[in-house]
Amino acid sequence: MFFICDGLEITSATTVLPLVIKNGTVSNVVLDCDYVLNADDYASNRKNPGALVVKWFFNNHPTPVYQWIHSKKPQGLGILNGKLNLEYRISDDNATMYRALQIINPTTELSGEYKCTVSTFNDERSQTRKMIVYVPEKSLVLTHTKLSEHDAVNITCKAEGVFPEPQLDINSKERTDTHDMQFKTFPREGVFDAVASVTVNVSDLEDSTTFDCELKIPETNYTVKKSVILSPGE
């Protein structure tokens, strides 16, 4: 049975929140592309089942990573070749059963933007989904060093082994001059290292000033923080 509407339509909003997964924690994940067919497409597809085509694309690459031509078997292509359960059916409906991707053991190289397109003889619609497979930091170290030639202290925060590219921020509730912080990231073997540093005057410190280093992985809820308390006499 086919769903019928006034026009080919992707039924989910295109601003779907990213699907966030910690690397190595799930055996499979599903990215869906829900749609309905109008009366003309329904009639055309009954005469020519190949009129309905579902394709998925990865990170704006022009070549699809998945294709399902109605009445034929779905195919995994490119980066998803061998990484999909091609027997997976998201519904019992003949026109939508193979619309979704079931990715087996998702890993960091599969993080990115996925776009599905649904085509008929009369129309085409698309929807974008994002999947983030993240790796927490292997280490996060916060240090401070007195600069011997200056009345200053350097505060440095280093993170190693994070994916995707993280954000590091050094801040203090007692101070406003941490906006001069320096921040860099370095790609390394599929992950990122990151360094943030800031220099403050020792004479400007309160009796006890707390500096926080906060690591965030963008578009996820993952956050971790380390703190150090400094005093002028240290």
C-alpha positions as CSV (number, residue, x, y, z in Angstrom):
1,M,0.0,0.0,0.0
2,F,1.2,3.5,-0.8
3,F,0.6,6.7,1.2
4,I,-1.1,9.4,-0.8
5,C,-0.9,13.2,-0.2
6,D,-1.2,16.4,-2.2
7,G,2.4,16.2,-3.2
8,L,5.6,14.2,-2.6
9,E,6.6,15.2,0.8
10,I,9.4,14.6,3.4
11,T,7.3,14.4,6.5
12,S,10.0,15.1,9.1
13,A,11.4,18.7,9.6
14,T,14.7,19.4,7.9
15,T,16.1,20.9,11.1
16,V,16.4,17.6,12.9
17,L,18.9,17.6,15.7
18,P,22.2,15.8,15.1
19,L,22.3,12.1,16.1
20,V,25.1,12.0,18.7
21,I,26.9,8.7,19.5
22,K,29.9,7.9,21.6
23,N,32.4,5.9,19.6
24,G,32.2,2.2,20.2
25,T,29.0,2.2,22.3
26,V,26.3,1.1,19.8
27,S,26.1,-1.8,17.4
28,N,23.9,0.0,14.9
29,V,22.1,3.2,14.3
30,V,19.2,4.2,12.0
31,L,18.9,7.3,9.8
32,D,15.4,7.7,8.5
33,C,14.0,9.5,5.5
34,D,10.2,9.6,6.0
35,Y,8.1,10.6,3.0
36,V,4.6,10.2,1.4
37,L,3.5,10.0,-2.2
38,N,0.9,12.0,-4.1
39,A,-1.8,10.4,-6.2
40,D,0.1,11.0,-9.5
41,D,3.2,9.4,-8.2
42,Y,1.2,6.5,-6.8
43,A,-0.3,5.9,-10.2
44,S,3.0,6.2,-12.0
45,N,4.7,3.8,-9.7
46,R,2.1,1.2,-10.2
47,K,2.8,1.3,-13.9
48,N,6.6,1.6,-13.5
49,P,7.9,0.5,-10.1
50,G,11.3,2.0,-11.0
51,A,9.9,5.5,-10.9
52,L,10.5,5.7,-7.2
53,V,14.2,6.1,-6.2
54,V,15.7,6.8,-2.8
55,K,19.3,7.9,-2.5
56,W,21.5,9.0,0.4
57,F,24.5,11.2,0.0
58,F,27.4,11.8,2.4
59,N,29.0,15.2,3.1
60,N,27.7,16.8,-0.2
61,H,29.6,14.3,-2.3
62,P,27.8,13.9,-5.7
63,T,28.0,10.1,-5.7
64,P,25.4,8.4,-3.5
65,V,26.4,6.1,-0.6
66,Y,23.0,4.3,-0.8
67,Q,20.4,3.7,-3.4
68,W,17.1,1.9,-3.5
69,I,15.2,1.7,-6.7
70,H,11.7,0.5,-5.9
71,S,11.2,-3.2,-6.9
72,K,15.0,-3.8,-6.7
73,K,17.4,-4.6,-3.8
74,P,19.0,-1.7,-2.0
75,Q,22.7,-1.0,-2.5
76,G,25.4,0.3,-0.1
77,L,28.0,2.3,-2.0
78,G,31.2,4.3,-1.3
79,I,32.0,4.8,2.3
80,L,28.9,2.8,3.3
81,N,29.7,-0.2,1.2
82,G,29.7,-3.2,3.6
83,K,28.7,-1.1,6.5
84,L,24.9,-1.3,6.1
85,N,22.3,-3.9,7.0
86,L,20.7,-4.0,3.6
87,E,17.9,-6.4,4.9
88,Y,16.7,-3.8,7.3
89,R,13.1,-2.6,6.8
90,I,11.8,0.4,8.7
91,S,8.2,-0.3,7.7
92,D,6.0,-2.9,6.1
93,D,4.9,-0.5,3.4
94,N,6.0,-1.5,-0.1
95,A,6.9,2.1,-1.1
96,T,8.9,3.1,2.0
97,M,10.3,-0.1,3.6
98,Y,13.9,0.5,2.4
99,R,14.0,4.3,2.8
100,A,16.2,4.3,5.9
101,L,19.9,3.5,6.6
102,Q,20.8,1.0,9.3
103,I,24.6,1.6,9.8
104,I,26.4,-1.2,11.5
105,N,29.0,-0.3,14.2
106,P,29.2,3.4,13.4
107,T,32.7,4.9,13.8
108,T,34.2,8.4,13.6
109,E,34.9,8.2,9.8
110,L,31.1,8.0,9.3
111,S,30.5,11.3,11.2
112,G,29.0,13.9,8.9
113,E,26.0,15.2,7.0
114,Y,23.7,12.8,5.3
115,K,21.2,13.9,2.7
116,C,18.4,11.6,1.4
117,T,16.6,12.4,-1.9
118,V,13.3,10.8,-2.9
119,S,12.6,11.0,-6.6
120,T,9.6,10.1,-8.8
121,F,8.7,10.9,-12.4
122,N,6.9,14.0,-11.2
123,D,8.8,15.4,-8.3
124,E,11.9,15.2,-6.0
125,R,12.4,16.1,-2.3
126,S,15.3,15.9,0.1
127,Q,16.1,16.0,3.7
128,T,19.4,16.4,5.6
129,R,20.5,14.6,8.7
130,K,23.7,14.8,10.7
131,M,25.4,12.1,12.7
132,I,28.3,12.8,15.1
133,V,30.3,9.9,16.4
134,Y,32.5,11.5,19.1
135,V,35.6,10.4,21.0
136,P,36.1,11.8,24.5
137,E,39.5,13.2,25.3
138,K,42.3,10.7,26.2
139,S,43.7,13.3,28.6
140,L,43.0,16.9,29.8
141,V,45.8,18.6,31.7
142,L,45.7,22.1,33.2
143,T,49.0,23.7,34.3
144,H,50.3,27.1,35.3
145,T,53.9,28.4,35.1
146,K,55.4,31.6,36.6
147,L,57.2,33.6,33.9
148,S,60.5,34.5,35.6
149,E,61.2,37.7,33.6
150,H,57.7,39.1,34.1
151,D,55.2,39.6,36.9
152,A,53.0,37.1,35.2
153,V,51.8,33.5,35.1
154,N,50.9,31.4,32.1
155,I,48.0,29.1,32.3
156,T,47.8,26.3,29.7
157,C,45.2,23.6,29.1
158,K,46.0,20.6,26.8
159,A,43.6,18.0,25.5
160,E,44.6,14.9,23.6
161,G,42.8,12.4,21.4
162,V,39.4,14.1,20.9
163,F,37.0,13.8,17.9
164,P,35.5,15.8,16.3
165,E,37.6,19.0,16.6
166,P,36.9,20.3,20.1
167,Q,36.6,23.7,21.7
168,L,38.8,24.7,24.7
169,D,38.1,27.8,26.8
170,I,40.0,29.2,29.8
171,N,37.9,31.5,32.0
172,S,37.6,32.9,35.5
173,K,34.6,34.3,37.3
174,E,37.0,36.7,39.1
175,R,38.7,38.1,36.0
176,T,37.8,39.6,32.6
177,D,41.1,39.5,30.9
178,T,41.0,35.9,29.7
179,H,39.6,37.0,26.4
180,D,43.2,37.2,25.2
181,M,43.4,33.4,25.3
182,Q,45.3,31.6,22.5
183,F,43.7,28.4,21.1
184,K,45.0,25.9,18.5
185,T,44.0,22.4,17.4
186,F,46.2,19.8,15.8
187,P,44.9,16.8,13.7
188,R,46.6,13.5,14.6
189,E,45.7,10.0,13.3
190,G,42.0,10.6,13.1
191,V,41.6,12.6,16.3
192,F,42.5,16.1,17.5
193,D,44.8,17.5,20.1
194,A,44.1,21.0,21.4
195,V,46.0,23.7,23.4
196,A,44.6,26.8,25.0
197,S,46.7,29.3,27.0
198,V,46.4,32.7,28.6
199,T,48.9,34.9,30.5
200,V,47.8,37.1,33.5
201,N,49.6,39.4,35.8
202,V,50.4,37.9,39.2
203,S,49.9,41.3,41.0
204,D,46.3,41.4,39.7
205,L,45.3,38.1,41.3
206,E,42.8,38.1,44.1
207,D,43.7,36.2,47.3
208,S,42.4,33.2,45.5
209,T,41.4,33.2,41.8
210,T,39.9,30.2,40.1
211,F,40.7,29.5,36.5
212,D,38.6,26.9,34.7
213,C,39.5,25.0,31.5
214,E,36.4,23.7,29.8
215,L,36.5,21.3,26.9
216,K,33.4,21.0,24.7
217,I,32.6,18.9,21.6
218,P,30.5,21.0,19.3
219,E,26.9,19.9,18.6
220,T,27.0,17.4,21.5
221,N,26.2,17.7,25.2
222,Y,29.7,16.5,26.0
223,T,31.6,18.9,28.4
224,V,34.4,18.4,30.9
225,K,36.1,20.9,33.1
226,K,39.3,21.2,35.2
227,S,40.1,24.0,37.5
228,V,43.1,25.6,39.3
229,I,43.2,28.2,42.1
230,L,46.0,30.7,42.1
231,S,47.1,33.3,44.7
232,P,49.5,36.2,44.4
233,G,52.0,34.6,46.9
234,E,52.4,31.4,44.9
